[in-house]
Amino acid sequence: MARKPNAAFMKPVQPDAILAAIVGSKPLPRTEMTKKLWAYIKK
């Protein structure tokens, strides 16, 4: 039985002003926001 994707994780979220400085100001799904945040941390 395959798991279906969780819609809550795919729903676009508007980042606040502080987070927007890192990931951008456009709404992004939580998964993409997490990827961009980790890329920033690893720099």
N, C-alpha and C positions, 0 to 999 in steps of 0.2 A: 504494500500500500504506500503510494507516494504521498509525501506531505505537500499540501498546497501552500503557496506563499501567503504570509501574513499581511493583510492589507494595511495594517497599522504601520508597518515598517516601510511600506512603499508610498505612503501618503506624504506629499510634499510638505515640508515644514519651513516656516519663515525664520531664518536665524536672527537673533538680536544684534544690536550694534557691535558688540565686542566680538561675537562669533563671526559676524559678517566680514570683519577685517581679515579673517583667516580663510573662510570658505567661500566668500562672495555674498552678495546681497540678495541673489535670486532664491526663491524657494527650492529646496532640494529634498529628495527622499532621505530618511534617516541613514540608510545604508551608504549613500553617496557622501553625506555630510561626515560620517565616521571615517570613510576612506580618505577624504581630504584632510581631516583633522590629524589622522595618523601620519599622512605624508608630511604635514607641517611639523609634527613632533619629531619625526626622524631626520629632518633637515638640520 
